[in-house]
Amino acid sequence: MSRPLRETEDTATWRGQLRAIGTLLPLLWPRDRKGLRTRVLVAAALLIAAKFTNVYVPFFYKGVVDALAPGDDKLLVIPIALIAGYGLARIGALAFGELRDIIFINVAQHAIRVAALSTFRHLHRLSLRFHLDRQMGGLSRSIERGTKAIQFLLEYLAFHILPTLFEIGLVCTILLINYDWWIAAITFATVVGYITFTLVVTEWRGKFRREMNVTDNEAMTKAVDSLLNYETVKYFSNEEHEARRFDKSLGRYEKAAVKSASTLSLLEIGQNATIGLGLIAVMLIAAKGVVDGSMTVGDLVLVNTFLIQLYQPLGFLGFVYRQIKQSLIDMEKMFELTDIEAEISDPSGAPAVAIPQGEVVFDRVSFGYDPRRQILFDVSFRVPPGQTVAIVGPSGAGKSTISRLLFRFYDVTGGAIRIDGQDIRAVTQDSLRRSIGIVPQDTVLFNDTVLYNIRYGRPDATDEEVFEAARLARIHDFVLAMPDGYKTVVGERGLKLSGGEKQRVAIARTILKGPRIMLFDEATSALDSKTEREIQASLREVSTNRTTLMIAHRLSTIIHADEILVLDKGRIVERGRHGDLLAQGGQYAAMWARQQEAAVHEQALVNALVDGVAKVKPELVPAGE
């Protein structure tokens, strides 16, 4: 049963690689770039000129040798002219080749740019589920290797493989017309044998190279994941554990690399043996022709020069073919990413969302990330224009899922979400997300400056608009106090800032965006009480006349909401204003009581610590404490 499966896998591999080439070819002939098309034609003409010039070089060499042969009374000017022609032909062949590369480089780099940009855009179109399931280390390596593969293929397939095959045919034709047909036959047989041997062995070696790719991705993914979570590794003193995991992956890569290198040496031995045997046979025939007078010494030199010129690119052909096979594998992996269909897509001709008022309605919404486990059950609520609705509940109740559905990272499995009467599935995702601003609980910043991270909310904003948003978020003075001010680089994922500082940057970013609908998902969870009160006041100011949805764990942050929804196990179990819910004495009232009790205990602990310090070192306690 394994044999048919293997054949199916090989067929699928070849089909995938041919499709990758088919995807690449249109990039060489871009429809909207006439200048690049002209460059392709000029480069092709230079390629042909280079090959014809290179094939004519041995004829000059033959003329020089025959002119200088013993007993020849030709004038000395003849070999000088032939020597000059020989040198100029070699220079011309090289110059044509270099000019070809200069002309074609624009085409190659444009193709790489288009392919990389297309892949990048497609990845951003894919669903959140895809990005949560994928490991970014392996994904980034696939894209990196894919773009390098495109560059290699464009450079070598078009201007090395095909021209080399053309030159082989041209040389064999010349040998067949001018010399013993055995010379042409042996030359052709040597070339065919070399190529066949290379193809067969390289196909066999392909599995080792693919294994290297898999293990390399695995190792790099573990390394990137570990380094991104540097603090967690340190918290648990798991440096050696991470090193062992990384080394285990490196060990598998090492075994695959040894196999790949060993089989490469066997391939090169076979290639050199094939070339050597062919060269011996052809030179014996040529030497016999010189002895019996049917060929001159110049003819022997010409044949030898042809073979050397032929076998040099042929040897290079073996290397290039191996690299092309690897490049096809790498490119196929990258193009496979573009074949992944977006889970969430816009309907054909979908309009932009229109938000004259800003009403948000969840109409009997049901949803589950996995069909076997539903998260939300028949959730219905309305956020009137300009009002604030808060959602509270225990962890795992489905609060953050509501924010993801509103942004349409996932589509509901039942019911509908409407904004001003428009089902969000019927409008463009881009217009929807531009209309909603969010301050998430887990704030992730780009490894860039504070100015860049705030301006990310609206890239065309002026510096003064950025500063004003920072003032409203109560972070402007803090930023100015740093040595580099707004040019301070926040580090990978904002690690150089505290949790509260990152959250204030995120709040400033959303304020700058200025959306019609605001969503706060535990927006002040990382702030101290004093800062939280300041920012809550700012958020209320910013939210004025804007539809606002607040997801909160700390109930003290949402007591001003026009309506509070209590979510438990995916269902709304209570709703009303803060005072009304307390009066009901239900789940919300119990949550409020627990949090108030915890706050009292926390304050009592702080007071006890202050009293203890005051007794031992009263100078450390500020006046009034």
C-alpha positions in Angstrom: 0.0 0.0 0.0 3.0 2.3 0.6 4.0 2.4 -3.1 0.8 4.0 -4.5 0.9 6.5 -1.6 4.4 7.5 -2.4 3.6 8.0 -6.1 0.6 10.1 -5.1 2.8 12.2 -2.9 5.4 12.6 -5.6 2.7 13.6 -8.2 1.3 16.1 -5.7 4.8 17.5 -5.1 5.5 18.0 -8.8 2.0 19.4 -9.4 2.6 21.9 -6.5 6.0 22.9 -7.9 4.7 23.3 -11.4 1.9 25.5 -10.0 4.5 27.5 -8.1 6.4 28.1 -11.4 3.1 29.0 -13.1 2.4 31.6 -10.3 5.9 33.0 -10.8 6.0 33.4 -14.6 3.3 36.2 -14.8 5.6 38.2 -12.5 8.2 38.3 -15.3 5.7 39.9 -17.7 3.7 42.4 -15.6 0.7 43.7 -17.4 0.9 47.3 -16.1 4.6 47.8 -16.5 5.7 48.2 -20.1 9.2 49.3 -19.0 9.7 46.0 -17.3 8.5 44.1 -20.3 11.0 45.9 -22.5 13.7 45.0 -20.1 12.8 41.3 -20.4 13.1 41.4 -24.1 16.4 43.3 -24.1 17.8 40.8 -21.5 16.7 37.9 -23.7 18.4 39.4 -26.7 21.6 39.9 -24.7 21.4 36.3 -23.5 21.3 35.0 -27.1 24.1 37.3 -28.1 26.3 36.1 -25.2 25.7 32.4 -26.1 26.5 32.8 -29.8 29.6 34.8 -29.0 30.7 32.2 -26.5 30.2 29.3 -29.0 32.3 31.2 -31.6 35.3 31.6 -29.2 36.8 28.1 -29.9 37.0 28.9 -33.7 39.4 31.8 -33.0 41.4 29.5 -30.7 41.6 26.9 -33.5 42.7 29.5 -36.0 45.5 30.7 -33.7 46.8 27.1 -33.1 46.7 26.2 -36.9 48.4 29.4 -37.8 51.3 28.8 -35.4 51.6 25.0 -36.3 55.1 24.0 -37.4 55.7 24.3 -41.2 53.0 27.0 -41.7 54.4 30.0 -43.6 51.4 32.4 -42.9 52.2 36.0 -42.0 52.5 36.9 -38.3 49.6 39.4 -38.7 47.1 36.6 -39.0 47.5 35.0 -35.5 47.6 38.5 -34.0 44.2 39.2 -35.5 42.9 35.9 -34.4 44.3 36.3 -30.9 42.6 39.7 -30.8 39.4 38.2 -32.0 39.6 35.4 -29.4 40.1 37.9 -26.6 37.4 40.3 -27.8 34.9 37.4 -28.2 35.5 36.2 -24.6 35.2 39.8 -23.4 32.0 40.2 -25.5 30.4 37.0 -24.1 31.1 38.1 -20.6 30.0 41.7 -21.2 26.7 40.6 -22.8 26.1 38.4 -19.8 26.7 41.2 -17.3 24.6 43.7 -19.2 21.8 41.1 -19.2 22.0 40.9 -15.4 22.0 44.7 -15.1 18.9 45.0 -17.3 17.0 42.1 -15.7 17.7 43.0 -12.0 14.7 45.5 -12.0 12.4 42.8 -13.3 13.6 40.3 -10.6 13.4 42.7 -7.7 9.9 43.8 -8.8 8.7 40.2 -9.0 10.1 39.5 -5.5 8.4 42.7 -4.2 5.0 41.8 -5.7 5.1 38.2 -4.4 6.2 39.2 -0.9 3.6 42.0 -0.7 0.9 39.7 -2.0 1.7 37.0 0.6 1.9 39.7 3.4 -1.5 41.1 2.5 -3.0 37.7 2.3 -1.8 36.8 5.7 -3.5 39.9 7.1 -6.7 38.8 5.4 -6.7 35.4 7.1 -8.7 34.8 10.2 -7.7 35.2 13.8 -8.1 31.5 14.2 -5.3 30.9 11.6 -2.9 33.2 13.4 -3.7 31.7 16.8 -3.1 28.2 15.5 0.2 29.1 13.6 3.6 29.6 15.2 5.1 32.8 14.0 8.7 31.5 14.0 8.0 28.8 11.5 5.7 31.1 9.4 8.3 33.9 9.2 11.0 31.4 8.1 8.7 30.0 5.3 8.1 33.5 4.0 11.8 34.4 4.2 12.9 31.3 2.4 10.1 31.7 -0.2 11.2 35.2 -1.2 14.9 34.1 -1.5 13.7 31.1 -3.6 12.0 33.5 -6.0 15.1 35.5 -6.5 17.2 32.4 -7.1 14.7 31.0 -9.7 14.4 34.2 -11.5 18.2 34.6 -11.7 19.1 31.0 -12.6 16.2 29.3 -14.3 15.8 32.0 -17.0 19.4 32.8 -17.5 21.4 29.7 -16.7 19.4 26.5 -17.1 17.6 27.3 -20.4 20.6 29.1 -22.0 22.9 26.2 -21.0 20.6 23.7 -22.7 20.5 26.0 -25.8 24.3 26.1 -25.8 24.5 22.3 -25.5 22.3 21.8 -28.5 24.3 24.4 -30.5 27.6 22.8 -29.7 26.4 19.3 -30.6 25.0 20.6 -33.9 28.4 22.2 -34.8 30.3 19.0 -33.9 27.9 16.9 -35.9 28.3 19.1 -39.0 32.1 19.7 -38.9 33.5 16.5 -37.3 33.1 12.7 -36.8 29.5 12.0 -35.8 30.9 9.9 -33.0 32.2 13.1 -31.3 28.7 14.7 -31.4 27.1 11.4 -30.3 29.4 10.9 -27.3 29.1 14.5 -26.3 25.3 14.3 -26.4 25.2 11.0 -24.6 27.5 12.4 -21.8 25.2 15.3 -21.4 22.1 13.2 -21.3 23.7 10.7 -18.8 24.9 13.6 -16.6 21.5 15.2 -16.5 19.7 11.9 -15.9 22.0 10.9 -13.1 21.6 14.4 -11.5 17.8 14.3 -11.7 17.5 10.8 -10.3 19.9 11.3 -7.4 18.6 14.8 -6.6 15.0 13.5 -6.4 16.2 10.8 -4.0 18.0 13.5 -1.9 14.9 15.7 -1.8 13.4 13.9 1.2 16.5 14.7 3.3 16.3 18.4 2.4 12.6 18.5 3.2 13.4 16.9 6.5 16.0 19.6 7.1 13.4 22.3 6.5 10.9 20.7 8.9 13.4 20.3 11.7 14.9 23.8 11.0 11.4 25.3 11.3 10.8 23.4 14.5 14.0 24.5 16.1 13.6 28.2 15.1 10.0 28.2 16.3 11.0 26.9 19.7 13.8 29.4 19.9 11.6 32.4 18.9 8.8 31.2 21.3 11.2 30.9 24.2 12.9 34.3 23.6 9.5 36.1 23.2 8.5 34.6 26.6 11.9 35.5 28.2 10.3 36.7 31.5 8.2 33.6 31.9 11.3 31.4 31.4 13.1 33.4 34.1 10.1 33.3 36.5 10.2 29.5 36.5 14.0 29.1 36.2 13.4 26.9 33.1 16.5 28.0 31.0 17.8 24.4 30.9 14.4 23.0 30.0 14.2 25.4 27.1 17.8 24.6 26.1 17.0 20.9 26.1 13.9 21.4 23.9 15.9 23.5 21.5 18.8 21.0 21.5 16.4 18.1 20.8 15.2 19.9 17.7 18.8 20.8 16.7 19.7 17.1 17.0 17.0 16.1 14.5 18.2 18.8 12.2 21.8 17.6 12.6 20.9 14.0 11.5 19.0 15.3 8.4 21.9 17.7 7.5 24.5 14.9 7.7 22.4 12.7 5.4 21.9 15.6 3.0 25.7 16.4 2.9 26.7 12.8 2.5 24.4 12.2 -0.4 25.6 15.4 -2.0 29.1 14.1 -2.0 28.0 10.9 -3.7 26.1 13.0 -6.3 29.2 15.0 -7.2 31.4 11.9 -7.5 29.0 10.4 -10.0 28.8 13.7 -11.9 32.5 14.1 -12.2 32.9 10.4 -13.3 30.4 10.9 -16.1 32.1 14.0 -17.4 35.5 12.5 -17.1 34.6 9.4 -19.1 33.0 11.4 -21.9 36.0 13.7 -22.1 38.4 10.8 -22.4 36.3 9.2 -25.2 36.0 12.4 -27.3 39.7 13.3 -27.0 40.8 9.8 -28.1 38.7 10.1 -31.3 40.1 13.6 -31.9 43.6 12.5 -31.3 43.2 9.6 -33.8 41.9 12.2 -36.3 45.0 14.3 -35.9 47.2 11.2 -36.4 45.5 10.0 -39.6 45.4 13.6 -41.0 41.6 14.0 -41.0 41.8 16.7 -38.3 44.4 19.4 -37.5 45.9 20.2 -34.1 43.6 23.2 -34.2 40.6 21.0 -34.6 41.7 18.9 -31.5 42.1 22.1 -29.5 38.7 23.4 -30.8 36.9 20.2 -29.7 38.7 20.2 -26.4 37.7 23.9 -25.9 34.1 23.2 -26.8 34.0 20.3 -24.3 35.5 22.4 -21.5 33.1 25.3 -22.2 30.3 22.9 -22.3 31.1 21.0 -19.1 31.8 24.1 -17.1 28.1 25.2 -17.3 27.0 21.6 -17.1 28.8 21.2 -13.8 27.1 24.4 -12.7 23.8 23.0 -14.0 24.0 20.2 -11.4 24.4 22.7 -8.6 21.7 25.0 -9.9 19.3 22.1 -10.4 19.7 21.1 -6.7 19.1 24.7 -5.7 16.1 25.0 -8.0 14.6 21.9 -6.4 15.0 23.4 -3.0 13.8 26.8 -4.2 10.7 25.2 -5.6 10.0 23.5 -2.3 10.5 26.8 -0.4 8.5 28.8 -2.9 5.7 26.2 -2.9 5.5 26.5 0.9 5.1 30.2 0.7 2.5 30.1 -2.1 0.6 27.5 -0.1 0.0 30.3 2.4 -1.7 32.3 -0.3 -3.9 29.3 -1.1 -5.4 29.3 2.3 -8.8 30.8 2.0 -9.9 33.5 4.5 -12.4 32.1 7.0 -14.0 35.6 7.1 -14.5 37.3 3.7 -16.6 40.2 2.4 -19.6 39.4 0.2 -19.2 40.4 -3.5 -19.9 44.1 -3.8 -20.3 44.6 -0.1 -20.7 48.3 0.8 -18.9 50.2 3.5 -20.7 50.4 6.8 -22.7 53.6 7.4 -23.0 54.8 11.0 -25.2 57.8 11.2 -26.1 57.1 14.8 -24.0 54.2 16.2 -26.6 51.7 17.5 -25.1 48.3 18.2 -27.5 45.3 18.5 -26.7 41.7 19.3 -29.7 39.7 18.2 -29.9 36.2 19.7 -26.2 35.6 19.0 -24.8 32.1 19.5 -21.1 31.2 18.9 -18.5 28.5 19.6 -14.8 28.4 18.5 -15.3 24.6 18.2 -18.6 23.0 17.2 -18.2 20.7 20.2 -18.1 23.5 22.7 -20.4 26.5 22.5 -19.4 29.8 24.1 -22.4 32.1 23.7 -26.1 31.1 23.8 -28.9 33.3 22.5 -27.2 36.6 23.7 -29.4 39.6 22.9 -28.8 43.2 23.9 -28.8 46.7 22.5 -26.4 49.6 22.9 -28.3 52.8 22.0 -26.5 55.5 20.2 -24.2 57.6 22.5 -24.8 55.3 25.5 -22.6 53.0 27.5 -23.3 49.3 28.2 -21.1 47.2 30.4 -20.6 43.5 30.3 -19.4 41.7 33.5 -19.1 38.2 34.6 -16.6 35.5 35.8 -13.7 34.4 33.7 -14.7 32.1 30.8 -18.2 33.6 30.7 -17.7 34.8 27.1 -17.1 38.5 27.6 -14.0 38.8 25.3 -15.6 36.7 22.7 -18.2 39.4 22.3 -15.5 41.9 21.4 -14.0 39.5 18.8 -17.4 39.0 17.2 -18.1 42.7 17.1 -14.8 43.2 15.2 -15.8 40.2 13.0 -12.7 38.2 13.7 -15.2 35.3 13.7 -18.7 35.1 12.3 -21.6 34.2 14.6 -22.9 30.7 14.3 -26.5 31.9 15.1 -28.3 35.2 15.2 -26.8 38.4 14.0 -24.9 41.5 15.0 -26.2 44.8 13.6 -24.8 48.4 13.5 -27.5 50.9 12.7 -29.6 48.1 11.2 -26.8 46.7 9.0 -25.7 43.1 9.5 -21.9 43.3 10.0 -21.5 40.3 7.7 -23.0 42.3 4.8 -20.5 45.2 5.0 -16.7 45.4 4.4 -14.5 44.3 7.2 -12.2 47.3 6.7 -14.9 49.9 7.1 -16.3 48.1 10.1 -13.0 48.0 12.0 -12.3 51.6 11.1 -15.5 52.6 12.9 -14.7 50.8 16.1 -11.9 51.6 18.6 -10.7 49.2 21.2 -8.5 49.3 24.3 -7.7 45.6 24.9 -6.7 44.0 28.2 -3.6 42.5 26.7 -1.9 45.5 25.1 0.8 44.7 22.5 2.9 47.4 21.1 5.2 47.5 18.1 9.0 47.6 18.7 9.1 51.2 17.7 8.8 54.6 19.4 6.1 55.8 21.7 5.2 58.4 19.0 4.8 55.6 16.4 2.7 53.4 18.7 0.2 56.2 19.5 0.1 57.5 15.9 -0.8 53.9 14.8 -4.4 54.8 15.7 -4.4 57.3 12.8 -1.1 57.3 10.8 -1.8 60.7 9.2 -2.3 62.5 12.5 -0.1 65.5 13.3 2.3 65.5 16.3 0.0 67.9 18.1 -2.9 65.6 17.7 -0.8 62.7 19.1 0.2 64.8 22.1 -3.4 65.8 22.8 -4.4 62.1 22.8 -1.5 61.3 25.2 -2.7 64.1 27.5 -6.2 62.6 27.6 -4.7 59.2 28.4 -2.6 60.8 31.2 0.7 59.7 29.7 2.0 62.9 28.1 3.9 64.1 31.1 5.4 60.6 31.7 6.6 60.4 28.1 8.2 63.8 28.3 10.0 62.8 31.5 11.8 60.0 29.7 15.3 60.8 28.2 14.2 60.4 24.6 10.6 61.6 25.1 8.3 60.5 22.3 11.2 58.9 20.5 11.7 56.3 23.2 11.7 52.8 21.7 9.3 50.6 23.7 11.0 47.3 22.9 9.6 43.9 21.6 5.9 43.8 22.4 6.4 46.9 24.6 8.4 45.1 27.2 10.3 48.3 28.2 7.1 49.8 29.6 5.1 48.7 32.6 1.6 47.1 32.1 0.0 50.4 33.1 2.1 52.5 30.8 1.4 50.2 27.9 -2.3 50.4 28.6 -2.2 54.2 28.6 -0.4 54.1 25.2 -3.2 51.9 24.0 -5.8 54.3 25.3 -4.1 57.2 23.6 -4.0 55.3 20.4 -7.7 54.6 20.5 -8.5 58.2 21.4 -6.5 59.4 18.4 -8.4 57.0 16.1 -11.6 58.8 17.1 -14.1 56.0 16.2 -17.9 56.2 16.4 -18.1 53.1 18.6 -15.7 52.5 21.5 -14.9 49.1 23.1 -13.0 48.8 26.4 -11.9 45.3 27.2 -10.6 45.4 30.8 -9.1 48.7 29.7 -7.8 49.8 33.1 -7.0 46.4 34.6 -3.2 47.1 34.8 -3.5 50.5 36.4 -3.3 51.6 40.0 -6.4 53.0 41.7 -5.4 56.7 41.4 -4.4 56.4 37.7 -7.5 54.3 37.1 -9.7 57.0 38.4 -8.0 59.6 36.3 -8.3 57.6 33.1 -11.8 56.6 33.8 -12.7 60.3 33.9 -10.9 60.7 30.6 -12.6 57.7 29.1 -16.0 59.0 30.1 -15.1 62.4 28.5 -13.9 60.6 25.3 -17.0 58.4 25.2 -19.4 61.3 25.4 -21.8 61.0 22.4 -20.1 57.8 21.4 -21.6 54.3 21.6 -19.5 52.5 24.2 -19.3 48.8 25.1 -17.3 48.1 28.3 -16.1 44.6 29.3 -14.9 44.7 32.8 -14.0 42.5 35.8 -13.5 45.3 38.3 -17.1 46.5 38.9 -16.1 49.9 40.3 -15.1 50.9 36.7 -18.6 50.5 35.2 -21.0 51.8 37.9 -21.8 54.8 35.6 -22.9 52.6 32.7 -26.4 53.1 31.3 -26.9 49.3 31.4 -24.9 46.5 32.9 -25.2 42.9 31.6 -24.2 40.0 33.7 -22.9 37.2 31.6 -22.4 33.7 33.0 -21.6 30.5 31.0 -22.5 32.3 27.8 -25.9 33.6 28.8 -27.1 36.9 30.1 -28.5 36.2 33.5 -29.0 39.7 34.8 -29.3 43.2 33.3 -30.0 46.7 34.6 -28.3 49.8 36.2 -25.8 49.5 39.0 -28.2 50.4 41.8 -31.0 48.3 40.4 -28.8 45.2 40.2 -27.6 45.7 43.8 -31.2 46.0 44.9 -32.0 42.7 43.2 -29.5 40.9 45.4 -28.5 38.5 42.7 -25.2 37.5 41.0 -24.1 41.0 40.4 -24.7 42.0 44.0 -22.7 39.0 45.2 -19.8 40.0 42.9 -19.9 43.6 44.2 -19.9 42.4 47.8 -16.9 40.1 47.2 -14.9 42.9 45.5 -15.8 45.4 48.1 -14.7 43.0 50.8 -11.5 42.3 49.0 -10.8 46.1 48.7 -11.4 46.6 52.4 -9.0 43.8 53.2 -6.4 45.2 50.8 -6.7 48.7 52.4 -6.5 47.2 55.9 -3.3 45.4 54.9 -1.8 48.6 53.5 -2.7 50.4 56.7 -1.1 47.7 58.8 2.1 47.9 56.8 2.2 51.7 57.0 1.6 51.5 60.8 4.4 48.9 61.1 6.9 51.1 59.2 5.8 54.2 61.2 6.7 52.5 64.5 10.2 51.4 63.3 11.1 54.3 61.0 8.7 57.1 61.3 10.7 59.3 58.9 9.8 57.0 56.1 6.0 57.7 56.4 4.8 60.9 54.6 3.0 63.5 56.7 -0.7 62.8 57.0 -0.4 59.0 56.7 
